[in-house]
């Protein structure tokens, strides 16, 4: 009844990899921007060195390009796929921290707001991972889709019930679980 596209899996994994690079680079760019603003305020009468300005601008332009590519991929995925399985791997290790973990969950919600989440349209799974013993499927609308698994239940009950755990990082286990 539900037909899954192989190309969609490839696109989803590519999209998630771009997302990982984009979300990892964003805090560094923001920190660089704050440092640059601080330097400018201290040295109002002097010009900052071109190499430090170029580094910040270069990192910012990379983040912008990645963001644009990501948006383009999401739009294309939404337009070309009537039936879609989306699997989100959310890092909840100590290296991410609680605040960034919540940012990851907000991103998932924002991304899903663009898709019609229902068993006959877009099915969703969300796997959180930290250490080898903590790779957990928190949301599974894929393996056994049911009528009550839709965007409202996902946004109002399932995602808000996910709590940060901390621990090591076992990315391989997350990919194995997703497969």
RAWO-V528251 format. One line per field, one symbol per residue. ss: DSSP state (a for helix, b for strand, c for the rest). phi: phi as a letter, one per 20 degrees, with the letter a starting at -180 (. if undefined). psi: psi as a letter, one per 40 degrees, with the letter a starting at -180 (. if undefined). Layout:
BEGIN
ss=???
phi=???
psi=???
END
This chain:
BEGIN
ss=cccccaaaaaaaaaaaaaaaaaaaaaaaaaaaaaaaaaaaaacccccccaaaaaaaaaaaaaaaaaaaaaaaaaaaaaaacccbbbbbbbbcccccaaaaaaaaaaaaaaaaccccbccccbbbbbbbbcccccbbbbbbccccccccccaaaaaaaaccccccccccccaaaaaaaac
phi=.eddefffffffffffffgffffffgffffffffffffffffdgedeffffffffffffffffffffffffffffffffecfdbddddddfdfffenffffffffffggffffeceeagedddcccddbbegecdceeccddfbfcgfebgffffecfffeedfdnofccfgfffffff
psi=dhhhhdddddddddddddddddddddddddddddddddddddfdeihiiddddddddddddddddddddddddddddddehdhihhhhhhhfidddiddddddddddddddeeeighidechiiihhiibideghhhdhgeddghidegiddddddddddehiidaaahgdddddddd.
END
